[in-house]
Amino acid sequence: MIQQPTTTSSSDRHPVAIVPGGESDLPAIVAILNYTIENSDATFSTKSVTVAERRDWFKRFSATGPHRLLVARRGTQILGYAASQPYRDDDGFRETVEVSIALHVSSRGQGIGTALYRTLFACLVGEPVHVALAGIVLPNDASVALHRKFGFNDVGTFHEYGIKHGRYLSSLWMERLLRP
């Protein structure tokens, strides 16, 4: 089990632990995802999802290897999650992962995203991963800054290639080479 305490305020009874996500975490993960779908443009998804619909997504992850799902937990509360998942199903992309992160709205700006990514990238050391990619719907200054903090560089922007809430949205793609 990966335990990564992070700085917590004196009012917190439990430190934040970064641990592999389990199937029992799916309801909290789905709640975070659905809040994001319904209240922001951070994802192009426009319809809420159910736990049952996310089970196939969850099955793509394992406790070892390049495809990981980590959760930040304080006591029994899930504060957020980070994932490295296949970029595409083609064998030519077997050493490429797409990373993503999502935090409960009350957990943002507290260093939890940094702790999640720090642990995720530590888990990927020694795994057969050459490059990590991230697509960020714009504007999202916090996510862009977090990815730059972890060594991601801009690759390019897809301009107005998605539609949500009646508006065209753009997406910045970033990359980080994990093995030179």
FENSUL-V157563 format. One record per residue. N is the residue number from 1. RES is the residue in three letters. D_LAST is the distance of its C-alpha to the last C-alpha in whole Angstrom. Layout:
n->N res->RES d_last->D_LAST
n->N res->RES d_last->D_LAST
This chain:
n->1 res->MET d_last->29
n->2 res->ILE d_last->26
n->3 res->GLN d_last->28
n->4 res->GLN d_last->27
n->5 res->PRO d_last->30
n->6 res->THR d_last->30
n->7 res->THR d_last->32
n->8 res->THR d_last->35
n->9 res->SER d_last->38
n->10 res->SER d_last->41
n->11 res->SER d_last->43
n->12 res->ASP d_last->40
n->13 res->ARG d_last->42
n->14 res->HIS d_last->38
n->15 res->PRO d_last->35
n->16 res->VAL d_last->32
n->17 res->ALA d_last->30
n->18 res->ILE d_last->27
n->19 res->VAL d_last->28
n->20 res->PRO d_last->27
n->21 res->GLY d_last->29
n->22 res->GLY d_last->32
n->23 res->GLU d_last->34
n->24 res->SER d_last->37
n->25 res->ASP d_last->35
n->26 res->LEU d_last->35
n->27 res->PRO d_last->38
n->28 res->ALA d_last->36
n->29 res->ILE d_last->33
n->30 res->VAL d_last->35
n->31 res->ALA d_last->38
n->32 res->ILE d_last->35
n->33 res->LEU d_last->33
n->34 res->ASN d_last->37
n->35 res->TYR d_last->38
n->36 res->THR d_last->35
n->37 res->ILE d_last->36
n->38 res->GLU d_last->39
n->39 res->ASN d_last->39
n->40 res->SER d_last->36
n->41 res->ASP d_last->34
n->42 res->ALA d_last->30
n->43 res->THR d_last->31
n->44 res->PHE d_last->32
n->45 res->SER d_last->34
n->46 res->THR d_last->38
n->47 res->LYS d_last->39
n->48 res->SER d_last->39
n->49 res->VAL d_last->38
n->50 res->THR d_last->40
n->51 res->VAL d_last->38
n->52 res->ALA d_last->39
n->53 res->GLU d_last->37
n->54 res->ARG d_last->34
n->55 res->ARG d_last->34
n->56 res->ASP d_last->32
n->57 res->TRP d_last->30
n->58 res->PHE d_last->30
n->59 res->LYS d_last->30
n->60 res->ARG d_last->26
n->61 res->PHE d_last->25
n->62 res->SER d_last->25
n->63 res->ALA d_last->25
n->64 res->THR d_last->22
n->65 res->GLY d_last->19
n->66 res->PRO d_last->17
n->67 res->HIS d_last->20
n->68 res->ARG d_last->21
n->69 res->LEU d_last->24
n->70 res->LEU d_last->25
n->71 res->VAL d_last->28
n->72 res->ALA d_last->29
n->73 res->ARG d_last->33
n->74 res->ARG d_last->36
n->75 res->GLY d_last->38
n->76 res->THR d_last->39
n->77 res->GLN d_last->38
n->78 res->ILE d_last->34
n->79 res->LEU d_last->33
n->80 res->GLY d_last->30
n->81 res->TYR d_last->27
n->82 res->ALA d_last->23
n->83 res->ALA d_last->22
n->84 res->SER d_last->19
n->85 res->GLN d_last->20
n->86 res->PRO d_last->20
n->87 res->TYR d_last->19
n->88 res->ARG d_last->21
n->89 res->ASP d_last->23
n->90 res->ASP d_last->22
n->91 res->ASP d_last->20
n->92 res->GLY d_last->18
n->93 res->PHE d_last->17
n->94 res->ARG d_last->16
n->95 res->GLU d_last->13
n->96 res->THR d_last->13
n->97 res->VAL d_last->15
n->98 res->GLU d_last->18
n->99 res->VAL d_last->19
n->100 res->SER d_last->22
n->101 res->ILE d_last->24
n->102 res->ALA d_last->28
n->103 res->LEU d_last->30
n->104 res->HIS d_last->34
n->105 res->VAL d_last->36
n->106 res->SER d_last->37
n->107 res->SER d_last->34
n->108 res->ARG d_last->32
n->109 res->GLY d_last->31
n->110 res->GLN d_last->32
n->111 res->GLY d_last->28
n->112 res->ILE d_last->28
n->113 res->GLY d_last->25
n->114 res->THR d_last->23
n->115 res->ALA d_last->24
n->116 res->LEU d_last->23
n->117 res->TYR d_last->20
n->118 res->ARG d_last->19
n->119 res->THR d_last->20
n->120 res->LEU d_last->18
n->121 res->PHE d_last->15
n->122 res->ALA d_last->16
n->123 res->CYS d_last->17
n->124 res->LEU d_last->14
n->125 res->VAL d_last->12
n->126 res->GLY d_last->12
n->127 res->GLU d_last->13
n->128 res->PRO d_last->12
n->129 res->VAL d_last->11
n->130 res->HIS d_last->8
n->131 res->VAL d_last->9
n->132 res->ALA d_last->12
n->133 res->LEU d_last->15
n->134 res->ALA d_last->18
n->135 res->GLY d_last->22
n->136 res->ILE d_last->24
n->137 res->VAL d_last->28
n->138 res->LEU d_last->29
n->139 res->PRO d_last->30
n->140 res->ASN d_last->29
n->141 res->ASP d_last->28
n->142 res->ALA d_last->27
n->143 res->SER d_last->24
n->144 res->VAL d_last->23
n->145 res->ALA d_last->23
n->146 res->LEU d_last->22
n->147 res->HIS d_last->18
n->148 res->ARG d_last->18
n->149 res->LYS d_last->18
n->150 res->PHE d_last->15
n->151 res->GLY d_last->13
n->152 res->PHE d_last->14
n->153 res->ASN d_last->15
n->154 res->ASP d_last->18
n->155 res->VAL d_last->17
n->156 res->GLY d_last->21
n->157 res->THR d_last->24
n->158 res->PHE d_last->27
n->159 res->HIS d_last->30
n->160 res->GLU d_last->33
n->161 res->TYR d_last->32
n->162 res->GLY d_last->33
n->163 res->ILE d_last->36
n->164 res->LYS d_last->38
n->165 res->HIS d_last->41
n->166 res->GLY d_last->42
n->167 res->ARG d_last->39
n->168 res->TYR d_last->36
n->169 res->LEU d_last->33
n->170 res->SER d_last->30
n->171 res->SER d_last->26
n->172 res->LEU d_last->23
n->173 res->TRP d_last->20
n->174 res->MET d_last->17
n->175 res->GLU d_last->13
n->176 res->ARG d_last->10
n->177 res->LEU d_last->7
n->178 res->LEU d_last->7
n->179 res->ARG d_last->4
n->180 res->PRO d_last->0
